[in-house]
Amino acid sequence: MHKVDSISPSSWLLQASQSKLWSGKNIDAHSESFFEGAWAGAFTEFRFYECAEVFGSGAIKTSEGWLVTSPSHTLEAVYALHDRSGDWTVSNSLAFLKSFLGFTFRDSFITIVNGFYKSALGIDHSPARIRTSHGTLYVLRFYNALLARDGLKLRAKPLPPRFDNFGSYRGYLLETVRKVAANAKDPDRSLRYELLATISSGYDSPTCSALASQAGCKDAITIASSQLGLSDDGTRIGEKLGLRVSPFVRPSIAGENRQFVAELFSTGMQGGELVYEPLRGKLSNKLLVTGFHGDKVWDRNGAATRILKREGNPSGTSLTEFRLSESFIHLPVPFIGAIRHPEIKEITDSSEMRQYSIGGSYDRPIARRILEEAGISREMFAQSKKAVSILAFFDREFLRKEIREEISTTFSKLSSLKKLAYIFRSAKFHTEKFAVSLPDRLEAKFGMRTQWLAKMIWWIILVQGPQEIWEHSDPFNGLALEWALSVVGQQYQLSQPG
């Protein structure tokens, strides 16, 4: 293993055919295995590849070849490039992989968007495949995979136990948080991590904070306001749970720090977590507890699925490179056991949960019961649904002007054919974006009933694919990806390139 102090401390890259590992300083390694992050098992046994609940990535060499482990959620990926000779180069950082190999994307921007996003919206699309100048890039989420010369062979993680009632499910959530926390602060690690909760005034992060506090967490952070300027401060809830809460102000314009913006866009997921910018320097050595995916797995109105479906909400998927550079572990609690969503949904709909259901579109009985049994009164949380994300992928004006201008210079580096494709695609996207806003404008100005028009416009647009894919299809985001990979890739320049 070659440890490199100049790269992100939690990043790694494996040249599988040579069994050669390049890594940041915080990677833990045994003779023929390595890992970054934590899992719900004993750290000293180092059997992360046999665990159902994994929050990080690594690999072990087996008699069949290298077995790669990706996180037990869809917010992050492992990137594996299979070249024409049959060799594999694998990394937990897309920027590291691209800098090391020097490949270029051969697929169109919209094909790349589909590849990254579809694998994040459901594991039935994992691994995604994207063509490059060096071979096929596999975007692996959730599964373990064997790197075979003839392709990537998926290996399922062990299943969590069956959940028969609320008590068994809640018990598994809490037990897993405790096990992951114990793993993260084991004295034999190269770096130990302490629990830190995120908390808002809604359902999901307060629920996860309640479980974290019972697992020994002492501190929490909150983004105090939502997209519309409404209070989303979770301080009162956190203090009731016995947590010390630090509030942060949501930025109105993202991009005060160029490196941070590049890190978020370099994942291919277009910076949906730009709101985390005030937390730079605050998350190092932390096991960060979040509520991503609670809106799906705990929703009483949603349909149960075994594919970790996140239709309409890919939030939380841009944090990987930021996490690797800050060296924190991400623990999105709602993903724990979420592969058994049908059983969780049965619990949600059961008679034992009836008193915790309030009806309407914003109803999550499991989350409500966990909070109320933790001593949080009903009027303190989830009074209305709020959102804090900065949607720069849909409206680039949310980015600082200097950042937008720097990204735009990437256009001049395109070939003539790609420039024409960009101009056409950009015109198409902005025409569709104007059309989507037209019914609301007509209703506001003339009082017209435009519901039929809105439905027709969305039908025409969504024939091309899901709404969440369309919202990310501005080709400016393609320029942002190339720019970001170039910026972040500079720190991954090694003295002995592949």
C-alpha positions as a printed Julia matrix, in Angstrom:
498×3 Matrix{Float64}:
   0.0     0.0     0.0
   1.25    3.46   -0.94
  -0.05    6.1     1.47
  -0.02    9.6    -0.01
  -0.42   12.52    2.38
  -1.29   15.03   -0.36
  -4.56   13.35   -1.43
  -7.92   13.27    0.37
  -7.29   11.3     3.59
 -10.16    8.84    3.1
  -9.65    8.19   -0.63
  -8.21    5.05   -2.22
  -7.42    3.61   -5.64
  -6.68   -0.02   -6.41
  -4.87   -1.38   -9.47
  -6.37   -4.84   -9.2
  -4.12   -6.79  -11.59
  -1.01   -5.58   -9.72
  -2.68   -5.63   -6.27
  -1.35   -2.1    -5.9
  -3.17    0.3    -3.57
  -2.81    4.06   -3.43
  -4.53    5.65   -0.43
  -4.95    8.63    1.82
  -3.57    8.55    5.33
  -6.78    7.39    7.05
  -7.29    4.11    5.19
  -7.09    1.01    7.41
  -5.43   -2.02    5.83
  -4.61   -5.64    6.61
  -2.34   -7.84    4.49
  -4.83   -8.32    1.64
  -7.77   -6.08    2.52
  -8.44   -2.4     3.21
 -11.37   -0.19    4.19
 -12.42    3.4     4.86
 -15.48    4.09    6.99
 -17.23    1.87    9.53
 -19.59   -1.08    9.63
 -21.9    -2.81   12.12
 -19.32   -5.32   13.33
 -16.1    -5.67   15.27
 -13.35   -3.57   13.74
 -10.59   -5.94   14.86
 -12.15   -8.82   12.9
 -12.11   -6.66    9.73
 -14.91   -8.66    8.05
 -16.7    -5.69    6.49
 -17.39   -7.71    3.32
 -19.67  -10.08    5.32
 -21.72   -7.3     6.95
 -25.22   -6.16    5.97
 -24.76   -2.59    7.22
 -21.65   -0.92    5.77
 -20.92    2.81    5.73
 -17.78    3.23    3.66
 -15.9     1.2     1.07
 -13.0    -1.2     0.65
 -11.93   -4.52   -0.83
 -10.43   -7.91    0.0
  -8.34  -10.2    -2.2
  -9.92  -13.65   -2.58
  -9.0   -16.79   -4.5
 -11.3   -15.57   -7.32
  -9.89  -12.04   -7.39
 -10.57   -8.75   -5.63
 -14.0    -8.43   -3.95
 -15.06   -4.77   -3.67
 -17.51   -3.56   -1.0
 -19.62   -0.45   -1.55
 -21.8     1.3     1.09
 -25.16   -0.2     2.15
 -26.97    2.82    0.73
 -27.22    4.58   -2.64
 -25.77    7.98   -1.7
 -22.23    6.95   -2.68
 -20.62    4.7    -5.25
 -17.44    2.82   -5.99
 -16.09    3.54   -9.48
 -14.52    0.62  -11.36
 -12.96    0.95  -14.81
 -12.56   -2.24  -16.86
 -10.05   -1.63  -19.65
  -9.74   -3.44  -22.95
  -7.06   -5.79  -21.66
  -9.39   -7.01  -18.9
  -7.63   -5.15  -16.06
  -9.49   -3.24  -13.36
  -8.72    0.1   -11.72
 -11.12    0.95   -8.88
 -11.57    3.93   -6.57
 -14.02    5.49   -4.14
 -13.31    8.82   -5.87
 -14.29    9.5    -9.47
 -11.82   12.4    -9.57
  -8.98   10.15   -8.36
  -9.79    7.5   -10.96
 -10.01   10.0   -13.83
  -6.83   11.82  -12.79
  -4.92    8.54  -12.44
  -5.97    7.02  -15.78
  -6.57   10.17  -17.81
  -9.69    8.82  -19.52
 -12.34   10.91  -21.24
 -16.08   10.23  -21.36
 -17.31    8.85  -24.68
 -21.04    8.91  -23.89
 -23.24   11.98  -24.32
 -23.93   14.16  -21.31
 -27.52   12.97  -20.96
 -26.35    9.32  -21.05
 -23.88   10.15  -18.27
 -26.65   11.83  -16.22
 -28.83    8.75  -16.65
 -25.96    6.51  -15.6
 -25.18    8.34  -12.38
 -28.75    9.16  -11.37
 -30.56    5.95  -12.21
 -28.16    3.92  -10.09
 -28.84    6.34   -7.21
 -32.61    6.09   -7.61
 -32.82    2.31   -7.27
 -30.4    -0.6    -7.02
 -32.05   -2.33   -9.97
 -29.88    0.07  -12.03
 -26.63   -0.76  -10.21
 -24.04   -0.96  -11.57
 -24.48    1.75  -14.19
 -22.2     1.54  -17.23
 -20.6     4.57  -18.89
 -18.28    4.4   -21.9
 -14.85    6.04  -21.69
 -11.74    6.25  -23.86
 -10.11    3.55  -21.7
 -12.99    1.12  -21.41
 -16.22    0.76  -19.44
 -16.75    2.69  -16.21
 -18.98    0.86  -13.73
 -20.8     2.97  -11.11
 -21.39    0.45   -8.32
 -23.89    1.24   -5.55
 -25.01   -0.91   -2.62
 -23.67   -4.27   -3.81
 -20.38   -6.05   -3.3
 -18.74   -7.09   -6.57
 -16.02   -9.42   -7.76
 -13.58   -7.94  -10.28
 -13.34  -10.72  -12.86
 -11.46  -10.43  -16.13
 -14.68  -10.97  -18.1
 -16.7    -8.4   -16.18
 -18.14   -7.25  -12.86
 -19.91  -10.01  -10.93
 -22.34   -8.79   -8.27
 -22.4   -10.36   -4.83
 -25.36   -9.59   -2.56
 -24.74   -8.39    0.97
 -26.29  -10.47    3.79
 -29.92   -9.62    4.51
 -30.9    -7.88    7.74
 -33.16   -9.9    10.09
 -36.9    -9.93    9.47
 -38.85   -7.15   11.19
 -42.06   -8.51   12.77
 -43.15   -5.41   14.66
 -42.14   -1.89   15.64
 -40.0    -3.1    18.53
 -37.88   -5.41   16.38
 -37.33   -2.71   13.74
 -36.53    0.08   16.18
 -34.25   -2.3    18.08
 -32.33   -3.12   14.9
 -31.9     0.57   14.03
 -30.54    1.38   17.49
 -28.34   -1.72   17.68
 -26.83   -0.89   14.28
 -26.1     2.74   15.19
 -24.42    1.53   18.39
 -22.33   -1.08   16.55
 -21.24    1.36   13.85
 -20.35    3.96   16.51
 -18.3     1.37   18.42
 -16.51    0.36   15.22
 -15.82    4.01   14.33
 -14.09    4.77   17.63
 -12.19    1.49   18.04
  -8.7     2.23   19.44
  -7.04    0.05   16.78
  -8.16    2.34   13.95
  -5.82    4.77   12.21
  -8.35    7.49   13.06
 -11.27    7.42   15.51
 -14.62    9.07   14.79
 -17.2    10.57   17.18
 -20.96   10.69   16.6
 -22.44   13.95   15.32
 -26.15   14.25   14.5
 -27.93   16.52   12.03
 -31.28   17.86   13.16
 -34.13   19.9    11.69
 -37.72   20.63   12.65
 -39.14   17.84   10.45
 -39.38   14.06   10.82
 -36.28   12.33    9.56
 -33.17   13.93   11.02
 -34.79   14.41   14.48
 -35.71   10.69   14.46
 -32.15    9.75   13.61
 -30.85   12.17   16.24
 -33.04   10.5    18.86
 -31.47    7.14   18.03
 -27.98    8.67   17.93
 -28.43   10.25   21.36
 -29.37    6.84   22.78
 -26.18    5.46   21.2
 -24.04    8.04   22.99
 -24.12   11.06   20.69
 -23.63   14.39   22.48
 -23.6    16.97   19.67
 -25.75   18.02   16.73
 -25.8    20.6    13.97
 -28.78   22.31   12.34
 -29.29   24.42    9.21
 -31.61   27.02   10.66
 -33.73   27.97    7.62
 -35.36   26.33    4.59
 -35.39   27.19    0.87
 -38.26   29.65    1.4
 -36.66   31.31    4.43
 -38.86   29.49    6.95
 -37.38   28.34   10.24
 -36.12   24.76   10.13
 -34.09   25.09   13.32
 -33.93   21.84   15.27
 -32.24   23.33   18.35
 -35.2    22.9    20.73
 -35.66   19.26   19.7
 -31.94   18.55   20.03
 -31.71   20.09   23.47
 -34.72   18.05   24.58
 -32.77   14.96   23.44
 -29.79   16.06   25.53
 -27.71   17.23   22.56
 -25.55   20.33   22.27
 -26.8    21.95   19.06
 -24.77   24.27   16.83
 -26.91   26.26   14.35
 -25.61   27.28   10.91
 -27.03   29.8     8.44
 -28.16   28.48    5.07
 -26.25   30.33    2.31
 -28.39   32.06   -0.32
 -25.66   31.83   -2.97
 -23.32   28.85   -3.06
 -19.7    28.89   -4.05
 -17.76   31.01   -1.6
 -15.24   28.19   -1.64
 -14.24   27.04   -5.13
 -12.8    23.71   -3.95
 -16.01   22.81   -2.09
 -18.19   23.45   -5.15
 -15.84   21.36   -7.28
 -15.93   18.51   -4.76
 -19.72   18.35   -4.87
 -19.98   18.53   -8.67
 -17.15   16.0    -9.15
 -19.42   13.13   -8.03
 -21.53   13.5   -11.18
 -24.53   14.27   -8.95
 -24.49   18.06   -9.48
 -24.16   19.58   -6.05
 -27.52   19.05   -4.38
 -25.8    19.45   -0.98
 -24.27   22.89   -1.58
 -26.13   23.93    1.57
 -23.41   22.09    3.53
 -20.85   24.78    2.68
 -20.97   26.41    6.16
 -19.98   23.0     7.62
 -16.57   22.96    5.95
 -13.98   22.17    8.63
 -16.68   21.13   11.12
 -17.11   17.45   10.17
 -13.58   16.02   10.32
 -13.28   12.85   12.42
 -17.07   12.66   12.79
 -19.56    9.84   12.26
 -22.28   12.02   10.72
 -25.85   10.83   11.32
 -28.39   12.04    8.73
 -32.0    11.29    7.76
 -31.63   10.84    4.0
 -34.2     8.32    2.64
 -36.54    8.69    5.62
 -39.03   10.34    3.27
 -39.29    7.02    1.41
 -38.83    4.25    3.95
 -41.03    5.81    6.69
 -43.73    7.41    4.52
 -47.2     6.0     5.16
 -48.41    7.04    1.7
 -45.6     5.58   -0.38
 -45.31    2.15   -1.97
 -42.97   -0.46   -0.52
 -40.0    -1.55   -2.61
 -36.96   -3.79   -2.21
 -34.78   -1.75   -4.58
 -34.2     1.3    -2.31
 -36.24    3.36   -4.74
 -35.76    7.12   -4.36
 -38.0     8.41   -7.13
 -38.18   12.2    -7.11
 -35.49   12.7    -4.49
 -31.78   11.97   -5.06
 -30.78   14.19   -2.11
 -27.59   13.36   -0.26
 -25.76   12.01   -3.31
 -23.18   14.78   -3.86
 -21.28   14.51   -0.58
 -18.72   11.79   -1.4
 -15.66   13.83   -2.41
 -16.34   16.38    0.34
 -16.56   13.52    2.82
 -13.28   12.0     1.64
 -11.47   15.32    1.89
 -12.89   16.18    5.33
 -12.5    12.57    6.5
 -15.89   11.91    8.07
 -18.13    8.84    7.87
 -21.7     9.21    6.62
 -24.4     7.22    8.45
 -27.82    7.8     6.78
 -29.9     5.89    9.35
 -33.08    5.3     7.27
 -31.08    3.07    4.9
 -30.43    0.64    7.78
 -32.48   -2.46    7.0
 -34.22   -0.59    4.16
 -33.85   -3.55    1.81
 -36.75   -4.96    3.88
 -38.98   -2.01    3.09
 -42.09   -4.18    2.51
 -41.89   -5.4     6.13
 -41.26   -1.84    7.38
 -44.33   -0.7     5.43
 -46.41   -3.46    7.05
 -45.35   -2.12   10.45
 -46.23    1.44    9.36
 -49.73    0.3     8.37
 -50.27   -1.98   11.4
 -52.76   -1.43   14.2
 -49.99   -0.85   16.76
 -48.97    2.3    14.84
 -52.46    3.75   14.41
 -52.18    6.27   17.24
 -49.0     7.64   15.67
 -50.57    8.29   12.27
 -51.9    11.82   11.72
 -53.18   11.36    8.14
 -52.51   13.62    5.18
 -49.53   13.63    2.82
 -46.92   14.25    5.54
 -47.38   11.19    7.74
 -44.55    8.99    9.07
 -45.82    6.94   12.04
 -42.56    5.1    12.75
 -40.58    8.33   12.92
 -43.28    9.94   15.07
 -43.34    7.07   17.54
 -39.54    7.02   17.92
 -39.56   10.76   18.63
 -42.55   10.8    20.96
 -41.19    7.86   22.96
 -37.93    9.8    23.23
 -39.82   12.61   24.96
 -40.46   14.99   22.04
 -43.99   16.36   22.18
 -46.13   16.24   19.05
 -46.27   19.98   18.45
 -42.46   20.34   18.41
 -41.78   18.63   15.06
 -43.11   17.9    11.56
 -45.71   20.65   11.49
 -45.04   21.21    7.78
 -42.7    19.84    5.14
 -39.64   21.98    4.42
 -36.53   21.67    2.28
 -33.1    23.27    2.61
 -31.3    22.21   -0.59
 -29.77   24.75   -2.98
 -30.95   23.66   -6.43
 -28.0    24.96   -8.46
 -28.37   22.04  -10.89
 -31.71   23.51  -11.99
 -30.88   27.22  -11.61
 -27.2    28.07  -12.02
 -27.87   31.56  -10.6
 -27.57   29.94   -7.17
 -23.83   29.64   -7.86
 -21.49   32.55   -7.32
 -20.92   34.51  -10.55
 -17.16   33.83  -10.62
 -17.76   30.08  -10.35
 -20.33   30.16  -13.18
 -17.93   32.05  -15.42
 -15.08   29.63  -14.7
 -17.29   26.64  -15.49
 -18.43   28.3   -18.74
 -14.84   28.5   -20.02
 -14.95   24.69  -20.32
 -17.18   25.2   -23.39
 -14.2    26.48  -25.42
 -12.42   23.14  -24.91
 -15.18   21.15  -26.61
 -14.89   19.88  -30.17
 -16.98   21.64  -32.83
 -19.47   18.77  -32.88
 -19.84   18.79  -29.1
 -20.31   22.57  -29.14
 -23.21   22.22  -31.55
 -24.72   19.44  -29.42
 -24.34   21.61  -26.32
 -26.06   24.6   -27.94
 -28.98   22.46  -29.15
 -29.36   20.67  -25.81
 -29.16   23.94  -23.87
 -31.84   25.58  -26.02
 -34.07   22.52  -25.62
 -33.69   22.44  -21.83
 -34.38   26.15  -21.33
 -37.39   26.01  -23.66
 -38.8    23.15  -21.59
 -37.98   24.98  -18.37
 -39.87   28.07  -19.58
 -42.82   25.9   -20.61
 -42.98   24.32  -17.15
 -43.22   27.73  -15.5
 -45.74   29.11  -18.04
 -48.98   27.78  -16.44
 -48.13   29.4   -13.09
 -47.31   32.68  -14.82
 -50.58   32.67  -16.75
 -52.56   31.89  -13.6
 -50.81   34.62  -11.61
 -51.21   37.29  -14.31
 -54.6    36.51  -15.81
 -56.28   34.25  -13.25
 -56.55   31.46  -15.83
 -57.2    27.87  -14.8
 -54.08   26.17  -16.19
 -54.01   22.78  -14.52
 -54.77   21.05  -17.84
 -51.94   22.97  -19.54
 -49.45   22.05  -16.82
 -50.38   18.36  -17.12
 -49.97   18.45  -20.89
 -46.55   20.13  -20.7
 -45.28   17.66  -18.11
 -46.59   14.75  -20.18
 -44.65   15.97  -23.23
 -41.44   16.48  -21.23
 -41.59   13.3   -19.16
 -41.99   11.07  -22.2
 -38.18   11.49  -22.32
 -37.68   10.08  -18.81
 -38.34   10.69  -15.09
 -38.71   14.23  -13.78
 -35.67   13.97  -11.5
 -33.52   13.1   -14.54
 -34.95   15.96  -16.59
 -34.3    18.47  -13.78
 -30.6    17.59  -13.96
 -30.35   17.63  -17.77
 -29.1    21.2   -18.28
 -25.86   20.64  -20.28
 -24.23   23.37  -18.19
 -24.0    20.64  -15.55
 -21.93   18.62  -18.02
 -19.46   21.49  -18.21
 -19.54   21.67  -14.41
 -18.66   17.97  -14.14
 -15.62   18.3   -16.42
 -14.54   21.49  -14.6
 -14.97   19.88  -11.18
 -13.06   16.72  -12.1
 -10.22   18.89  -13.39
 -10.12   21.01  -10.21
 -10.39   18.12   -7.74
  -8.15   15.92   -9.88
  -5.21   18.27   -9.33
  -4.75   17.0    -5.78
  -4.61   13.41   -7.05
  -1.54   13.9    -9.23
   0.83   11.16   -8.09
   4.58   10.9    -8.58
   4.07    7.43  -10.11
   0.99    7.65  -12.37
  -0.69    4.54  -13.7
